Each structure stands twice: as C-alpha cells, then as structure tokens.
Amino acid sequence: MEKLKIAENISTLTNPPIICIPLFLVICLTLSFTGDGFDISKFVTLEIVSLIFASILPMAIILFWAKKLNTDKDISNRSDRYMPLIVGIVSYFIGFLICLIFNLDNFLTCLLLCYSVNTGVVLLITTKWKISVHTTGLSGPNGALILLLGPFGALIGILYPIIIWSRVLLKKHTLAQAIAGGVQGFFLTVIEMYLFSYLLNLPLVNIVSLADSICYILAIIATPVILGVLSYTNQSKISFIILEIIALVLFLAFMPLSVSMIFIVVSLVSILISIYAGSEFVWFRVLNSS
C-alpha cells in the first residue's frame, strides 16, 4: 500500500499540466536572462503566457471532462481522452500565436508550437493505442531544457524511469506505452524546435546543437529501453549487464563525458527504482533473474 500511495503521488505531481509549471518556470527564467541581466518584465510575460496556455487551460478541461464523465482524473479510458487532447492542441496553439504575433520570445514560440503538434501526434496514436501522456508530458519540456541548459537540463531525465514505474504499477499503462511516450516526446521536441525555427525564421541563439541534444536523449532513454526490451523478451540479469557495458563503452568512446554521466545517473535511478519496486515491477524480475 505504501508503494501504491507513493506511485499515486508521483503520478499526480507529474500530470502534464502540473509538471510543466516548474519546468516552464525554469525555461522562462532562463529565457529572461539577457546580455543586460535579468529582464523581469519579460519573465512575467512569458510565465503568464506559459502558465495559462500550457497549464491552467489544459488542466481545467481535464478536471471538467473527468467530472463530466464521472471518471478518474487520469481519464484512463482511451476513447475518453480525445476531447482533452483536442482542447490541449488548441490551447497550446493559441499560446503559440500570441507569442508569434507579439514577438515575445522565439524559443517559447517554437516550444508552444511543438506542444500543439506533439499533442496532435499523441491524439492520432491514442485512436489506436494508449500511449502515456505522463511520460510525453515530461519529455517535452525536458527536451526544451536540454536545448537550453545541456547536461543540467538533461538531469531532469532522472524522472523518466520513476514515472514509468508509477504508471505501470498503477496499471494506467503497459510498460511499452510508458516508455514510448517519453521516447516520442524527447525526439519530436528537439527535432521540431530546430525545424520550426528554420521554417518560421525564428532564430534560436545559444542553444545546444541538435546532435548533442540527441546524445543527451539517448543517454536518458537507453537504460529504460534496454530494461523494457529485456522485460518483454524474458532475458536475464546477465543480458542487462552486457548491454549496459556495451552502451557505456559506446557513450564514453563517441560522446561527450557529460552525456556519459547522464547515462550513468539515469541508469542508477532505473536500477534503484526497480529494486525499490520489488517483484511487482517487471524490471526487478529482469535484474533479479539468473
């Protein structure tokens, strides 16, 4: 019961409109530092726009729709998710238009467009498969923070395996759905940020290169994906150790040291959450098998 309660709390705190509040706060703070120092008026403006269109409106429709359908706040039934996702798409797009029309900030403009497009992708997938909105909701702003802050932004990725565990334990998603949500969100966000910046002629200055951003993403998702594949193929602890060693060698050989450190940190968190989860979680069974 204690683990279930902890998983429920994690799930609540990492609901996309909620987790985006602190993550967008960091994003807006970072964007408000200019060559002349901290621009308080810019920060307040960006924070208000992101808070309203990335958090308050999406959360309001989720709560309204859950009450209307008399269902849980996660809206667990796949077909019931269409309306909140559609409203989310519209809300993010309005935020994008406001940023674009008033020339508020190129990065936030592109990011809100990413949110709108990525939510559209989630909606399309949801018509056939219940991909995790929680892990997608983490990976979107986490990808943005990687672009802005490099390894410091990538450290937020330690939440990825923790959210996977909570959603699977609560039986809200299968392991594949929880892992896939994050993988999709990470890659789409960083690729779209560069794409939209080019298409809309909105230069993004002082951000991490696309290649380095993808390296950080690979460092975050590598161990969860390895554990996920081994879980579905009933492989042993030996297979995990071999694959982790190969991955570490590849990171150390071909990527910056900071990327390797992120891989190590996320791997340790993945292992620790598996040990804590115990036999109820399939990752533990992989790590405990002979």
C-alpha positions in Angstrom: 0.0 0.0 0.0 2.9 2.4 0.8 4.4 1.9 -2.7 1.0 2.4 -4.3 0.5 5.6 -2.4 3.9 6.9 -3.5 3.2 5.9 -7.1 -0.2 7.8 -6.9 1.6 10.9 -5.6 4.2 10.7 -8.3 1.5 10.3 -10.9 -0.4 13.3 -9.6 2.6 15.6 -9.4 3.8 14.6 -12.9 0.5 15.1 -14.6 1.5 17.1 -17.7 -0.3 20.4 -16.8 1.2 20.2 -13.3 4.8 19.1 -14.1 5.1 21.8 -16.8 4.6 24.5 -14.1 8.1 24.1 -12.5 9.7 23.1 -15.8 8.3 26.1 -17.7 9.3 28.3 -14.8 12.9 27.3 -15.3 12.5 27.7 -19.0 11.1 31.3 -18.6 13.7 32.2 -16.1 16.5 31.1 -18.4 15.0 32.9 -21.4 14.7 36.1 -19.3 18.5 36.4 -18.8 19.8 38.7 -21.5 23.2 40.4 -22.1 22.0 43.3 -19.8 21.0 41.0 -17.0 17.6 39.6 -15.9 14.6 41.1 -17.6 11.8 40.9 -15.1 9.1 42.2 -17.4 10.0 39.6 -20.0 9.9 36.9 -17.4 6.5 37.9 -16.1 5.1 38.0 -19.6 6.5 34.6 -20.7 5.5 33.0 -17.4 1.9 34.2 -17.7 1.5 33.0 -21.2 3.0 29.6 -20.5 1.1 29.2 -17.3 -2.3 30.0 -18.9 -1.9 28.1 -22.2 0.3 25.2 -21.1 -1.1 24.5 -17.7 -4.3 26.2 -16.5 -6.5 25.7 -19.6 -5.4 22.1 -20.2 -5.8 21.2 -16.5 -9.2 22.9 -16.4 -10.5 20.8 -19.3 -9.1 17.6 -17.8 -10.9 18.2 -14.5 -14.1 19.3 -16.2 -14.1 16.3 -18.6 -13.2 13.8 -15.8 -16.1 15.2 -13.7 -18.5 15.2 -16.7 -17.7 11.6 -17.5 -17.5 10.6 -13.8 -14.1 9.1 -14.3 -10.7 9.4 -12.6 -8.5 12.5 -13.1 -6.2 10.5 -15.5 -9.2 9.8 -17.8 -8.0 6.2 -18.1 -10.4 5.2 -20.8 -8.5 5.7 -24.1 -11.5 6.9 -26.1 -12.4 9.5 -23.4 -9.1 11.3 -23.9 -9.9 12.7 -27.3 -11.6 15.9 -26.1 -9.0 16.9 -23.6 -6.3 16.3 -26.1 -8.1 18.4 -28.8 -8.5 21.3 -26.3 -4.9 21.0 -25.4 -3.9 21.3 -29.0 -6.0 24.4 -29.4 -4.7 25.9 -26.1 -1.0 25.4 -27.0 -1.6 26.8 -30.5 -3.3 30.0 -29.1 -0.3 30.4 -26.9 2.0 30.0 -29.9 0.0 32.6 -31.9 0.2 35.1 -29.0 4.0 34.6 -28.8 4.3 34.9 -32.5 2.1 38.0 -33.0 3.6 39.9 -30.1 7.2 38.7 -30.8 7.6 37.6 -27.2 10.4 35.1 -27.5 11.5 32.8 -30.3 12.2 29.8 -28.1 8.9 29.9 -26.3 7.1 30.5 -29.6 8.6 27.4 -31.2 8.1 25.4 -28.0 4.4 26.0 -27.7 4.0 25.1 -31.4 5.9 21.9 -30.6 3.4 21.2 -27.7 0.5 21.7 -30.1 1.9 19.4 -32.8 3.1 16.8 -30.3 -0.3 16.7 -28.7 -1.8 16.2 -32.1 0.6 13.2 -32.6 -0.5 11.8 -29.3 -4.1 12.2 -30.3 -3.5 10.2 -33.5 -1.7 7.5 -31.6 -4.4 7.4 -29.0 -7.0 6.4 -31.6 -5.2 3.1 -31.8 -3.0 2.8 -28.7 -3.0 4.3 -25.2 0.5 5.9 -25.3 1.5 7.6 -22.0 0.7 11.3 -21.8 2.6 11.5 -18.5 6.0 10.5 -20.0 5.3 12.6 -23.0 4.4 15.5 -20.7 7.8 15.1 -19.0 9.9 14.6 -22.2 8.6 17.7 -24.0 9.8 20.4 -21.6 12.7 18.2 -20.6 13.8 18.2 -24.3 13.5 22.0 -24.2 15.6 22.2 -21.1 18.3 20.1 -22.8 18.4 22.6 -25.6 18.7 25.5 -23.2 20.9 24.0 -20.4 22.6 20.9 -21.8 23.6 18.4 -19.1 21.8 20.4 -16.3 18.6 20.2 -18.3 19.2 16.5 -19.0 19.3 15.7 -15.3 15.5 16.2 -15.2 15.6 12.9 -17.1 16.0 11.0 -13.9 12.2 11.4 -13.5 11.7 9.3 -16.6 12.2 5.8 -15.1 10.4 6.9 -12.0 7.3 7.9 -13.9 7.4 4.7 -15.9 7.3 2.7 -12.7 4.4 4.7 -11.2 2.2 4.5 -14.3 2.8 0.8 -14.7 2.3 0.0 -11.0 -1.0 1.9 -11.1 -2.0 -0.1 -14.2 -2.6 3.0 -16.1 -0.3 1.9 -18.9 1.7 -1.0 -20.1 5.5 -0.8 -19.9 5.7 -0.3 -23.7 3.2 2.6 -23.6 5.0 4.3 -20.7 8.4 4.0 -22.4 7.1 5.0 -25.8 5.6 8.3 -24.5 8.9 9.6 -23.4 10.9 8.4 -26.4 8.4 10.1 -28.7 8.3 13.4 -26.7 12.1 13.7 -26.4 12.9 13.2 -30.1 9.9 15.1 -31.6 10.6 18.2 -29.4 14.3 18.7 -30.1 13.8 18.0 -33.8 10.8 20.2 -34.2 12.4 23.1 -32.3 15.1 23.2 -35.0 12.6 22.6 -37.8 10.1 25.3 -36.7 12.9 27.8 -36.0 14.0 27.3 -39.6 10.6 27.3 -41.2 9.3 30.3 -39.3 12.6 32.2 -39.5 12.8 32.4 -35.7 16.5 32.1 -34.8 17.3 30.2 -31.6 20.5 31.5 -30.1 22.8 29.9 -27.6 21.1 26.5 -27.6 22.7 23.1 -27.6 23.2 21.6 -31.0 20.8 19.1 -32.4 23.4 16.4 -32.4 24.4 16.9 -28.8 20.7 17.1 -27.8 20.1 13.7 -29.3 23.1 12.4 -27.5 21.6 13.5 -24.2 18.2 12.0 -25.1 19.9 8.7 -25.9 21.6 8.8 -22.5 18.2 9.3 -20.8 16.2 6.6 -22.6 18.9 4.0 -23.1 18.6 2.0 -19.8 14.7 2.2 -19.6 14.5 1.0 -23.2 17.0 -1.8 -22.5 15.1 -2.9 -19.5 11.9 -2.7 -21.4 13.1 -4.9 -24.2 14.6 -7.4 -21.8 11.3 -7.4 -19.9 9.3 -8.4 -23.0 11.9 -11.0 -24.1 12.3 -12.6 -20.7 16.0 -12.1 -20.6 18.3 -12.4 -17.6 20.4 -10.1 -15.5 23.5 -11.2 -17.4 21.9 -9.8 -20.6 21.3 -6.5 -18.9 24.8 -6.2 -17.6 26.3 -7.0 -21.0 24.1 -4.4 -22.8 24.7 -1.8 -20.2 28.5 -2.3 -20.5 28.3 -2.0 -24.3 26.2 1.1 -24.0 28.6 2.7 -21.5 31.6 1.9 -23.7 29.8 3.5 -26.7 28.9 6.6 -24.8 32.4 7.0 -23.5 34.0 6.4 -26.9 31.8 8.6 -29.1 30.1 11.1 -26.9 31.0 14.0 -24.6 31.7 13.0 -21.0 28.7 14.9 -19.7 26.5 12.6 -21.9 28.1 9.5 -20.3 27.5 10.9 -16.9 23.8 11.4 -17.6 23.6 7.8 -18.8 25.2 6.6 -15.6 22.9 8.7 -13.4 19.7 7.6 -15.2 20.9 4.0 -15.2 21.4 4.1 -11.4 18.0 5.7 -10.9 16.4 3.0 -13.1 18.1 0.2 -11.1 17.3 1.8 -7.8 13.6 2.3 -8.6 13.5 -1.3 -9.8 15.0 -2.6 -6.6 12.5 -0.5 -4.6 9.6 -1.6 -6.7 10.3 -5.3 -6.0 8.8 -8.3 -7.7 5.6 -6.3 -8.6 7.6 -4.5 -11.3 9.0 -6.4 -14.3 12.3 -4.5 -14.3 13.1 -6.0 -10.9 12.5 -9.5 -12.2 14.9 -8.9 -15.0 17.6 -7.6 -12.6 16.9 -10.5 -10.2 16.9 -13.3 -12.7 19.8 -15.7 -13.3 
